[in-house]
Amino acid sequence: MNSHLSNEALHNVALGFIPKLGPTIFKTIVSYCGSAEGFFTLPQGKLAKIPGIGPKLLAHRKSKETYLKEAESLLEAAYKKNIQVHCYPDASFPSRLKALPDAPPILFSKGKINLNPKRSVGIVGTRNASNYGRTITQKITEELARFQPTIVSGLAYGIDVEAHRAALSLQMPTIGVMGSDLATIYPAAHKHTAEQMMENGGLLSEFKLGTPMNPTNFPQRNRIIAGLSDALIVVEAAKKGGALITAEIAYSYNREVFAVPGNLQSKYSEGCNNLIRSLKAGIYLGVRELEESLSWDRESDVRAHAQLPDTSELDATEVKILERLLEKQEAGIDWLSRDLGVPISELAIKLLNLEFLGFVKAIPGKKYQWMNKK
C-alpha cells in the first residue's frame, strides 16, 4: 500500500463497494464497530447482533481482499487526478450531511473546497433561464456577498451556472454538485467555469470514477445540494423539474426554502409560485428574509458582546452546542442536529444535560435558548 493511502480510507471505501449496502447500514456499522475495518475483522457473532446486518451482508466478508483491491485502485486513480475522497467518519465530511439518513457515505471533491463552511446557500432553477431569472440570480448573489456564504448549485445550464458565475465574479466560494464522476465535466460547455471554481470552491460528487452517465444521477445528486444548504433559493422553475425536486428535498430536511415569485403568465414561474402557495417556500424579496430566518444579523452582535462560559464540566459535543447557541441565541433541535452532524436522539440527551446545568433553556417549538451562564 502506498504511503498516501491510509488504512482507514481503504477500509471505508472497501465497505462502500459492497453491493446494496445503503448509507444507513454503512453508518450503523461504523457506529457499532468504531470503524469500517471492524466489519472485516470483528467476530461474525458480534457483527450479527448489529441491527440491519444479516447473513447476506456478512457473506461479503469472504471477499474482503477483492474489495480492498478495488478500493486501492479507486484511491490511486483519485490521487493521480487530484481528487479528494471524504468518507462519513472523516472530519472533512460535510457535517450538514451527517445527520441525514440518505446522505452518501463517500464523497469525492476537487478544488480548494471547504465542505464545512460557516454559511451556505443553495441557488437552483430552470435550465431555460429568462433574462429576468439571470438578472435576479446575479442580484441575489450580490446581496449575499457581505455574508460570504458558499454558493451551492449543480453546474447545470440556466440558473445553476449563473449562480456559480455570479459567485466567482464576487470572489465568493462556490460548490458545484455533479451528476457525473469528477473525471467528466457535464455539461462540457461549462468546463471553463468548473476550472475557475477550483480556486475558490470546486466540484463535489458521490459517483466514483468510472461511473457511467445516467439520467437518474441528476435527481439523486439534488439531495446533496439540498443537504449542503442552510437555505435554498429557487429562482425560476417550471411545474416539474430538478429545481422542484431539490426544493421538496430541502423542505423535507427542514432547510429554509425560498422561492422568487414570478410572472403568472410564465411557465418557468409556475414552480416557484406553487411552492409559495403550498407554504413549502417563503417569498424571497431580498436578503433580509435570509438574515431573519438564519439569524445572520444577530450572530455578529452576539459574538461581540458574549463569551463562552467555563465548559470544563462538558464534553466536546456539548461545547459545540453552546458555541452554536452563543452565535444564534436560540435554535431548533432539527437545525442543531444537521449543523453539528449529531443524531437527534443523542442531541436530546446532551441538551437535557445542558438545561439541567443551567446553560440552555427549552422554549416552545422544539427550540433551545442560550442562557448566558457566567
Disulfide bonds with the S-S distance in Angstrom:
none
